[in-house]
Amino acid sequence: MISLYLEQPTWLHAVRASHKLLALALITLVMMPFADLLLWALALFATLSLYATLGRPAWAQLKSYRPMLWMFTILFFLQWWLASWQLGLLVVLRMSTLILLANAVTITSTLDDITEVFLWLMRPLRKLGIATENLAFAMSLCIRFIPILIAILNALLDAWRLRGGGKHYWRVIAPMVIQSLVFSQHVADAINARGGLPKQ
């Protein structure tokens, strides 16, 4: 069901999901106040170096993020127009680093591991009668869906370019929505076939 999870074990697989998520949160909190371009460039370099230590399968998955280059380009020029090119570059470096770090966590953590972390964080909500197991499972799926939807978009854009569609990339929005709905239905069918939502 989750195709972008790295089946080949790496050193990051051995780290508990809770520790990886905590490290991601701490890095975000510590780094966000800084606006030094060199610092964020080094952070992005360190992140790419992290992928290099995970082997070729992890490095190959970076190709699925090519469609985001368009978004980063738009953000860069928008910030340049509103403020300065330095701010535009800072936004791109920040987003690239944090998105790739978050992806590194998801590709080396199983859905069950991430769900268990959310369940632990939501334990206080159980006293209020909230079905935390369903909420945690939904949040885990949302995190998993992000790289998968990006991969679907990447495939659609490649098909559009091969067919000579030109630069009218907005026309892939409709098939993107359709494929997302179809994928969601497949996930729902898989969940039902396995007995429905997980129980505590």
SENUMAR-665790 format. One record per residue (C-alpha): residue in one letter; chain; x, y, z. Coordinates in steps of 0.02 Angstrom, whole numbers, plus 50000, padded with zeros to 5 digits. Each point is the difference from the previous one (the first is absolute). Example, Ala and Ser with C-alpha at 12.3 -4.5 7.8 and 13.67 -1.06 7.14 Angstrom:
A,A,50615,49775,50390
S,A,50069,50172,49967
***
This chain:
M,A,50000,50000,50000
I,A,50143,50120,50042
S,A,50119,49989,49853
L,A,50126,50133,50052
Y,A,50054,49914,50160
L,A,50178,49938,49984
E,A,49997,49812,50018
Q,A,50189,49989,49997
P,A,50058,50024,50181
T,A,50110,50151,50038
W,A,50077,50067,50159
L,A,49855,50123,50014
H,A,49875,49857,50004
A,A,50078,49945,50165
V,A,49961,50167,50082
R,A,49831,50004,50086
A,A,49865,50101,49912
S,A,49970,50102,50158
H,A,50183,50051,50005
K,A,49999,50049,49817
L,A,49843,50104,50018
L,A,50069,50083,50156
A,A,50162,50040,49908
L,A,49901,50073,49855
A,A,49899,50109,50119
L,A,50155,50061,50091
I,A,50092,50040,49838
T,A,49851,50099,49940
L,A,49984,50098,50163
V,A,50185,50037,50011
M,A,50028,50045,49817
M,A,49845,50101,49958
P,A,50050,50160,50093
F,A,50160,50014,49898
A,A,50000,50093,49833
D,A,50180,49966,49949
L,A,50009,49939,49820
L,A,50165,49912,50029
L,A,49932,49908,50151
W,A,49848,49937,49904
A,A,50107,49954,49850
L,A,50109,49895,50115
A,A,49843,49923,50076
L,A,49938,49950,49826
F,A,50171,49928,49958
A,A,49997,49901,50163
T,A,49826,49935,49957
L,A,50055,49943,49828
S,A,50152,49918,50081
L,A,49879,49907,50114
Y,A,49911,49930,49848
A,A,50168,49947,49928
T,A,50033,49895,50156
L,A,49834,49909,49975
G,A,50052,49927,49833
R,A,49941,50012,49821
P,A,49815,49959,50032
A,A,49983,50151,50115
W,A,50098,50112,49882
A,A,49893,49944,49853
Q,A,49842,50054,50091
L,A,50056,50180,49990
K,A,49946,49995,49817
S,A,49819,49993,50057
Y,A,50019,50177,50067
R,A,50038,50077,49831
P,A,49824,50074,49983
M,A,50034,50103,50156
L,A,50133,50096,49905
W,A,49861,50095,49915
M,A,49925,50049,50167
F,A,50171,50052,50067
T,A,50032,50104,49843
I,A,49834,50090,50020
L,A,50032,50031,50185
F,A,50175,50065,49964
F,A,49943,50129,49872
L,A,49848,50048,50103
Q,A,50108,50036,50153
W,A,50126,50090,49890
W,A,49861,50110,49932
L,A,49926,50035,50173
A,A,50163,50017,50096
S,A,50169,49941,49935
W,A,50084,49855,49912
Q,A,50088,49957,50163
L,A,49833,49969,50084
G,A,49941,49897,49852
L,A,50154,49891,50008
L,A,49981,49983,50189
V,A,49821,49939,49982
V,A,50052,49871,49870
L,A,50145,49937,50104
R,A,49893,49986,50156
M,A,49859,49907,49915
S,A,50115,49883,49904
T,A,50098,49953,50155
L,A,49850,49969,50113
I,A,49899,49907,49868
L,A,50145,49884,49960
L,A,50034,49969,50184
A,A,49817,49956,50029
N,A,50005,49884,49850
A,A,50155,49914,50069
V,A,49899,49960,50156
T,A,49852,49929,49905
I,A,50099,49891,49880
T,A,50092,49917,50145
S,A,49851,49979,50117
T,A,49854,49881,49980
L,A,49822,50059,50009
D,A,49977,49905,50163
D,A,50151,50085,50078
I,A,49937,50173,49958
T,A,49825,49957,50060
E,A,50069,49942,50168
V,A,50089,50166,50023
F,A,49840,50097,49966
L,A,49905,49886,50118
W,A,50124,50037,50138
L,A,49988,50187,49969
M,A,49811,49995,50003
R,A,49981,49900,50161
P,A,49931,50151,50095
L,A,49859,50016,49872
R,A,49936,49826,50044
K,A,49936,50070,50164
L,A,49885,50112,49899
G,A,49925,49851,49910
I,A,50087,50034,49836
A,A,50039,49847,49891
T,A,50186,50033,49995
E,A,50040,49838,49907
N,A,49898,50057,49850
L,A,50070,50176,50005
A,A,50180,49939,50013
F,A,49975,49879,49856
A,A,49926,50139,49893
M,A,50146,50116,50038
S,A,50124,49862,49956
L,A,49913,49972,49834
C,A,50005,50187,49962
I,A,50188,50001,50027
R,A,50020,49847,49889
F,A,49889,50072,49864
I,A,50109,50153,49971
P,A,50147,49915,49910
I,A,49882,49880,49911
L,A,49894,50142,49930
I,A,50158,50089,49946
A,A,50053,49842,49908
I,A,49830,49992,49913
L,A,50016,50183,49948
N,A,50176,49967,49936
A,A,49938,49855,49892
L,A,49859,50106,49929
L,A,50118,50142,49957
D,A,50120,49880,49914
A,A,49857,49928,49898
W,A,49941,50175,49956
R,A,50172,50051,49939
L,A,50023,49840,49898
R,A,49836,50035,49911
G,A,50056,50175,49954
G,A,49881,50088,50116
G,A,50108,50154,50012
K,A,50004,50112,50153
H,A,49814,49988,50040
Y,A,50035,49897,50155
W,A,49839,50057,50083
R,A,49908,49875,49888
V,A,50067,49855,50104
I,A,49899,50061,50149
A,A,49844,49902,49950
P,A,50089,49832,49973
M,A,50098,50033,50160
V,A,49838,50017,50098
I,A,49928,49844,49918
Q,A,50154,49894,50035
S,A,50006,50064,50178
L,A,49820,49946,50028
V,A,50032,49831,49920
F,A,50153,49975,50109
S,A,49901,50050,50155
Q,A,49867,49871,49955
H,A,50133,49865,49981
V,A,50069,50045,50172
A,A,49825,49995,50076
D,A,49968,49829,49920
A,A,50166,49936,50067
I,A,49958,50061,50175
N,A,49828,49918,49994
A,A,50076,49838,49936
R,A,50115,49997,50150
G,A,49860,50022,50125
G,A,49973,50187,50001
L,A,50086,50133,50103
P,A,50126,49940,50129
K,A,49942,49979,50180
Q,A,50097,50031,50157
***
